[in-house]
Amino acid sequence: MKAIRYHSYGDSRVLALEETDRPAAGPGQVVVKVAGTSFNLLDAAIRAGIMQEAMPIDFPHTPGVDVSGTVAETGEGVTGWSTGDRVIAFLPPTAPGAAAEYVAVPADLLAAAPATVPLPDAAALPTVGLTARQALFDHLDLKPGQRLLINGAGGAVGGYAIQLAKRAGAHVTATASPRSLDRVKTAGADRIVDYTAGAVAKTLAGEHFDAVLQLVRDTPEETAALADLAADGGAFTSTTIPGPQTARIRVEHVYVANDPARLADLVALVDAGELRIDVAERLPLADLPSVHDRAVEGRLLGKTVLTP
């Protein structure tokens, strides 16, 4: 089969489309014929070596923590899944990933793919959908009627966070740049603040929110200023750099956790028409190095799906 692999840490030039052996399903595993994978910044961080202490990998490594596809083979002890089933999963980041024609996946990580979207597009859901859900409800404990600020809502996590927060009955203020304005509007934000027009903390000075979600890799000082917008007794959480420690508000950090049951819940929302999967672009797998480059340069607009 063909797969994108790299044999050492480095920039995007280490990524190469290679011929390699198709994986076999071990005990408790299935082999998935990949319909799509999607790019996440985590993939670039692992490739660059930034995560090598927390997430050591074996070389050569195939990236791609998101997968959608069909079950091609089941291993010993696997129940509940059969050849031909449409599935999605968030893969262990240190295991061989889905930037390939086939990938071996622990069967207990699978969820049925949404039936209402093209199968490759379903790869845009697992990692960022779970991140948004866990940030809002496990960390911020968002409740109906609360005021939520999402900083950096124009990205993939932000789009899901807006939709899920609105569905939960929150009032959402979202920051975005002009290039992502339409996506943020479509997601349903009540109010949009252009962060390119001035510092968010200054623009919103004097306002307070029950919950603040930081999705931007700001400086510690900018993140602390954003946390100051949380009301006394409120909550602040970040998917990027940790927030400041203070007794005035609850401060947490999001490390996305694999949760197939919650992923299945998100799929159900998609199929019910209550959650929209937004794909910014669809590219062949061979274009993955250029996607990494554009991501590092901040030029990716939303979620990119790649197909073998």
N, C-alpha and C positions, 0 to 999 in steps of 0.2 A: 504494500500500500504506500501511498504518498503521505508524508507528514512534514510539518515545519518543526525543525529541531535546532538546538544549539548545544555546542560542545564545551563552552566556557562562558563565564560572565562577560558582559561587554555591552556595546551599543547595538543598534538594530542590525549592524552588519554581521553579527554572529548568527542571525536567524537565516536558516537555509531550508529550502524545500528539497527533501531527500526521499529516497526509496528505503523502506525499512520493513521488518516483518509485521504482519498483521497480528494483533494480540489474540491470545486464547483466553477463554473464560475460566478463571480459577474457581475454587469453591466459594460460593456466596457471591459470585460476580456474574454480570452479563457483559457481552460485547455489543456495543451500540454502533450501528452504521450511522455515521455523523451526517446530519442534514445541515446543521449550522453550529457555529460557535460564535461568541462575541468577545470583543476586546474589553478588558478592564485594566485600569491603571495598575492593579496588583500584578498583572502579567508583566508589565514593563519594570516594575520595582524588583520583581524576582529575577528577571533577565539581567538587570543592571547590577545585581549583587547586593542591593540595598537591604534585602531581607534574608541574607544567607545565614545569619545567626538564628533568627526566629523560624525560618522556613528553609532549611538546607535541602538541596535537591541533588539527585544523581544525574551525571552527564552520560550520554546526551539526554536533554530534557525537551519534551514537547509541551508548549504552553497551552493555555485555553481552559479556564476553570468552568466555563458555561458550556453546556451541550444540549442540543436537541437532535433527535434522530429516532431510528427504529431498532428494536432489539433484533440482533442477528444471531445470537447464540446465548444459551444459558448454561451456567456452570452447576456443579454438584450442589445440592441443597437449596437451590433457588426455587421459591414458590411465589405465585402471584403474578409472574411475568412470563410471557410467551413470545416466541419469535413473531416479529411483525408488529408488536405493540409500539405505539408512538409514545416516546418518553422525553423528559427533560431532567436535568440534574445540575447541582452545583458540586463540582468535583474537588477533592482534596488538592490544595494548591501545590503540594510537593510531589504528587503522583503524576504520571504521564497524562497530558491533557488532551483536549478535543480538537486541537489544530491539526487534524489528521482525517483520514477517511474512516477509520475505526478507532474506538477507544474502549478499554475495559473499565467497567464501573461497578463498584459495590452495589448490589441490588437494593440494599436498604436505603440508598440515597436517592432512588428514583421516584419521580412523580409522573403521573400520566400527563402528556402534553395537552395543551388546550386544543379543543376541536375546532375552534372558530377562527384561527389564524393560520397562515402558512407555517408548516413545520419549521423551516429555517428561522423564521422570525421569532419563534418561541424561545430561541437561545438568548434573546435579549431580556428575559425575565429573571432567571434564578438569582444571580449574585446581587444585582442592584435592587430587585424587588424585595428580597429578604433583608437587605441593608435598610431600605426605607421602612419596612414594617417593624423591624426590631428597634430602629432608632425612635420611631414615633410611640410605640406601645410598650416595649420592654424597658426603654431608657427614659423617655420623656413622660410616659404614662399619660398620654394625651386623652383628654375627656371632651365630650360635646360642649360647645359653647366657649371653649378656651381660645385665646388668641395665640397663634403660632407664627413665628418668624423663621423662614427658611432662607439662609444665605447661600447663594449659588444654586438657585433652583433650576437653572437652565440645563443642567446636566441630566444624565439618565436617572440617578438616584432622586434628584429633585422632582422630576416628572412624576415618578411613582409616589413620592412623599406628598405632593400636592393632592393627587387624586385620592390617596388613602385618608389624608387628613380631612378633606372635604366630605368624604363619605362618612367619617366619624363625627361630623358636625362641628368641626373647628372653623374659625375664621383665619384665613391664610394670607399673610403678607409675604411675598416672595421677592428676592432680589435677583436680577438678571441683567444681561447686557442686551443692547438692541438686537443683536443677531439671534438671540434665543427668545425674543419677546413673544412671537407668535406661538411657540411651543408651550410657554408658560401660561399664556392666555388660554390655550386649548385645554391644558391640564386642569384649569379651573380656579386659579389664584384669584382671591378677592381684590388684591391690591398688588401692584408690581412697582418695585423701586429700581431705577437704573443705577447700578453700582458704579458705572463708569462716569457718572456725573458728579461723584463726590463720595467721600467715605461714608459707609452705611451708618456707622455709629453716630456720625455728626448729622446726617440727613434725618435720622429717626430720634435724635436727642429729645429727651423729655417723654418719650413713649415707653411703655413697658408691656412685655408679653409674658403670658403664662409659661410658654415653652419656646426655646430657641434652638434651632438645628443648624449647625455649622458644617457646610459641605465644601468650603473653600480652604485651600492651603495658605492661610494668611500668616503674618508674623504673630508671635506670642502677644505682642502689644495690641494688635488689631483684634485678635481673638478675645483678649480680655475686655476690650472695649465693647465687643459684640455681646459678651456675657453680661455686661452691665445693663443691657436692655431687658434682661429677664427680671420680672417682678420679684419682690421679696417672697420667698417660699416657692418660687418657680423652679424651672429646670433648664439646664443647658447641656447639650450633648454635641459631640463632634465626631465626624468620620475621618478627620485629618489630624491636626495636632491637638493634643489634649488641652482642655480649657483650664482656667485658673482655679486654684483651690480657695474656696470661700465658704463661710458658714451661712451666708445670706441666701444662697440658692443651692440646689442639688446639681452637681457637675459630674457627668459621666462621659465615657469614651466608647464608641461603637467599634467592636471587632465582630464582623459578620460571622454568624455561626450557621453551620449546616442544619437545616430543619426541614426535612421532606414533608412533614405534616403541614407546616405553615406554607411551604411552597405549593402544596396541593390546594390550600385555601386560596392562594393568589390565583391559581389556575381557575378555580371555580368562579372567582370574581370576573376573570377575563371572559369566560364562557357565558356568564350572566350579563355581559355588557356593562359591568360596573367598574372595570379597570381596563385601560387601553394600553397595549404594547406599542411603544413608539420606536420605530427604527429609522435612524437618520440616513443610513446608506447601507447598501449590500454590495459586497466585493468578493472576488475570488480569494481563496486562501493564500495564493502566491503574493497578494498585496499586503500581507501582514507586516512586513518590515516598514513600509511607508506609513501604515497606520500607527505603529509605535512612534515613528518620528513625528508625525503630526500631533499625537497625543502629548508628547514631551514638550512640543512647541506651543501647546494650548490651542491647536487649530481644529480639534475634533468637535463636531456639532452633534451632540446627542450620542446615540448608541449605534455602533458599527457591527453588523453581522457579516461573518465570513463563511463561505461555503466551499467544500472540497471540490 
